[in-house]
Amino acid sequence: MTHFQMYLITRAEVFGFTLAVFGTIILLGVMAVLLFHTVEGMKLPKPWKPCFVASLIMIFLSCLIPSTKSIALIYVVPAIVNNQDVQAIPPELAKLAKLKLEEMVKDSVSK
């Protein structure tokens, strides 16, 4: 993992929040323009449709950006699960677990 990727992971929530704020501001601006132009009977400016679509896309994209914790889980959990050292249980540990389990079964049966 590069330093830039780590930086992006730590900034993911801020980026998503910024997209949501700017998208909301643009959407409110477009709605205000539409409201005032329809009330006064004026002709609408041309770029209102692209601004409206852009604001909706920005708000939608802000919902798709995962949190820093989610990104960390996406990167870390597969690395741990796919690690051969973690998957290979030493035989001594398996024997110890078996003995402890047998002891717990005997205790539960005797009660």
C-alpha positions in Angstrom: 0.0 0.0 0.0 1.5 3.3 -1.0 1.5 6.5 1.1 -0.9 8.1 -1.3 -3.4 5.3 -0.8 -3.1 5.6 2.9 -3.7 9.4 2.6 -6.8 8.8 0.6 -8.1 6.3 3.2 -7.7 8.9 5.9 -9.4 11.6 3.8 -12.3 9.5 2.6 -14.9 10.8 5.1 -13.9 14.4 4.5 -14.1 14.0 0.7 -17.6 12.4 1.0 -18.8 15.2 3.3 -17.4 17.9 1.0 -19.2 16.3 -2.0 -22.5 16.2 0.0 -22.2 19.8 1.1 -21.3 21.2 -2.4 -24.0 19.1 -4.0 -26.6 20.4 -1.5 -25.5 24.0 -2.0 -25.8 23.7 -5.8 -29.1 21.9 -5.5 -30.5 24.7 -3.2 -29.2 27.3 -5.6 -30.8 25.7 -8.6 -34.1 25.3 -6.7 -34.0 29.0 -5.7 -33.4 30.0 -9.3 -36.3 27.9 -10.5 -38.5 29.3 -7.7 -37.8 32.9 -8.4 -37.9 32.6 -12.2 -41.3 30.8 -12.1 -42.8 33.3 -9.7 -41.7 36.3 -11.7 -42.5 34.7 -15.1 -38.9 35.1 -16.4 -37.1 32.8 -18.8 -34.9 30.2 -17.0 -31.2 30.4 -17.5 -29.8 27.6 -19.7 -27.3 25.9 -17.3 -29.9 25.0 -14.6 -30.4 21.4 -15.9 -26.7 20.5 -15.9 -26.3 22.1 -12.4 -29.2 20.2 -11.1 -27.9 16.9 -12.5 -24.4 17.6 -11.2 -25.7 18.3 -7.7 -27.7 15.1 -7.6 -24.7 13.1 -8.8 -22.5 14.7 -6.2 -24.9 13.9 -3.4 -25.2 10.3 -4.7 -21.5 9.9 -4.9 -21.0 11.2 -1.4 -23.2 8.3 -0.2 -21.0 5.7 -2.0 -17.7 6.8 -0.4 -17.0 4.4 2.5 -15.8 5.6 5.9 -12.2 5.3 7.0 -13.1 2.3 9.2 -14.8 0.5 6.3 -11.9 1.1 3.9 -9.5 -0.2 6.6 -11.7 -3.4 6.9 -11.7 -3.8 3.1 -7.9 -3.8 3.1 -7.0 -5.4 6.4 -9.4 -8.3 6.8 -8.5 -10.0 3.4 -4.8 -9.6 4.2 -5.2 -11.3 7.5 -7.6 -14.1 6.3 -5.4 -14.9 3.3 -2.2 -15.0 5.3 -0.7 -18.5 5.3 0.8 -18.0 8.8 -2.6 -17.2 10.3 -4.3 -20.1 8.5 -1.7 -22.7 9.6 -2.5 -23.7 13.1 0.4 -25.3 14.9 -0.2 -28.9 15.9 0.5 -28.1 19.5 -2.2 -25.5 19.6 -4.7 -28.0 18.0 -3.8 -30.6 20.7 -4.2 -28.0 23.5 -7.6 -26.9 22.1 -8.7 -30.6 21.9 -7.6 -31.3 25.5 -9.3 -28.2 26.8 -12.5 -29.0 24.9 -12.5 -32.6 26.3 -12.0 -31.2 29.8 -14.9 -28.8 29.3 -17.2 -31.6 28.1 -16.3 -33.8 31.1 -17.0 -30.9 33.4 -20.4 -30.2 31.8 -21.4 -33.9 31.9 -20.5 -34.3 35.5 -22.6 -31.3 36.6 
